[in-house]
Amino acid sequence: MRKLLFWMMLVSMGVIAFCGATDEKVTLFLNGTVLTVDEHMTVAQAVAIKGPRIIAVGSNEEIVRFLTPDAEIVNLKGKTLMPGFVEVHSHPFLKMVVENATIDIRPAVGYTDGEEVMNIIKDTIAKAKPGEYLVFFGWDPLLQKGAKNPTRKELDALAPNNPVFIWGNSVHVGFANTLAFEAAGIDKYTPDPSGAMAGTFVHDADGELQGRVDQGGAVGMVILPYLMSSLGTPQRFAEALYQGWLVNAKDGVTTISDNVLEKDILAMYRLTAVLYKTLRIRGYAINFTNFDTSKDDDMIALTGGKLFVDGSPWTGTITMTEPYLVNDTTLYIMDTPAGYYQEPYVSVAELQQFIDDVLRVGLSACIHAEGDGAIDRALDAIEKGLERYPVKDHRIRLEHVPMMRDDQFERAHRLGVPVSFLMAHVRYWGDVIPELVGDERGQRWCPVNSAIKYGVSYTFHFDGPTSPNKQLETLQTVTTRQTVGGSVLGPEERITIDEAIRGYTINAAYQLFMEDIVGSIEVGKFADMIILSENPRETPLDKISEIKVLATYINGEVFWEDKQ
């Protein structure tokens, strides 16, 4: 009855005239605060969508003109509607595997006491069946105070009947016992894998396997056969991926990027899209020239190539122009010698070849470059590559860049190179960063405001599974620079909430070549939107992480909603 009366009222007011039902569903979002994130950060009241796309943005009076007999009406009741978050750097397939086949000991989800972590490991081993493979993910002695990197012999004593692998939170390092090495067919004679980020099996003074496994290729050789087999069938993979999409959508993510994409992983994404629903997906592949892009569409597509120039700050593997500090943390927790510089993972020639190949085939790229030395090398290669292949709009992005200097931002602006920051570094590791690189370099960690000052396109990412999937938490961190310990790291690098919102929406869409289809609430774009419990522009900065995502829409359809 109420719906009928509403219709009669609108007709009597001359607000709408019925012209028959439309072929595509019409949905009206009314009575809200709409953060459009358009060029002027316009705030509207209502939105109309038809099928998957936005057809109007404006006031209630303007939007009800699009009402049809079979239209759906969403009463926002004053809640905030904004574009969904666009995640430019993650590892969703790896995150899915980690969450379904490992025991979580990540410091960012609360495991910060080394004794507690060791007790979890010991208790789990004690309760395990003989032969059961145990993988613990999230090991981080920098934050898990009191923990010490284990050796193979120590893990053998702890777990004589079970293969055990303790995987570092950075993903760049892990620790295996003898049975884990044997399960992977690895012994002291096994050669290290080759190529960038291939890594090493660390040996002790006697030539025996020490237990430590460094970098992606070596870690993968030890553990991926078990992880992949543990999930079983493609159907199970697809189901687990879909559950992962729901977790992302719960945090307001509508587009996600896989930044170490493989062809078989892409096939799983496409299967998931057939069997279930999917987020909008983009990807960067190390072997990007081997991809068939003929099936790419608005939902799933390859953006470009991926290359690692260096590693992780927390494993002592970033390439800097000035070394790590020398103290108990760096010497005895990170196992770095005094005056340590990490050599880049790729040669100058290999890096240049990668950039040249990307530009030649007309794709983009993301380049993992944490230390300022790695950033120098990446910018050198991009500049030389552009001299050979003068692509005007390449959008080759530098990833993480926590140590980027002002002169490098100036150069990035000139070369048209965007950047993306992992703000979890500041939030979770901010209190320990000065111990690694000193206060001066530490205060500039993730210098977002400097990027803005020099006119460099900037975004944020969570790099899952290394940090929690909490985009609103990132907005809080980048505006406050507050660590979990309560200190403020580099207050001069704070930015405004509007700048933060743009960084996780329209800027991110731009970096993925998607700004014409998502990233803002504007006519013609896909209706990838989220409803929030509060307006982040009006919420105290230190309370932004408490805002709830109430619903997530992709292509105008509900992908996830809070049923409570």
Secondary structure, 3 states (H helix, E strand, C coil): CHHHHHHHHHHHCCCCCCCCCCCCCEEEEECCEEECCCCCCCEECEEEEECCEEEEEECHHHHHHHCCCCCEEEECCCCEEEECEEEEEECHHHHHHHHHHCEECCHHHCCCEHHHHHHHHHHHHHHCCCCCCEEEEEECCCCCECCCCCCHHHHHHHCCCCCEEEEECCCCEEEECHHHHHHCCCCCCCCCCCCCCCCEEEECCCCCEEEEEECHHHHHHHHHHHHHHHHCCHHHHHHHHHHHHHHHHHCCEEEEEEEEECHHHHHHHHHHHHHCCCCEEEEEECCHHHCCCCCCCCCEEEEEEEEECCCCHHHCCCCCCCCCCCCHHHHHHCCCCCCCCCCCCCCHHHHHHHHHHHHHHCCEEEEEECCHHHHHHHHHHHHHHHHHCCCCCCCCEEEECCCCCHHHHHHHHHHCCCEEECCHHHHHHCCCHHHHHCHHHHHCCCCHHHHHHCCCCEEECCCCCCCCCCHHHHHHHHHHCECCCCCECCHHHCCCHHHHHHHCCHHHHHHCCCCCCCCCCCCCCECCEEEECCCCCCCCHHHHHHCCEEEEEECCEEEEECCC
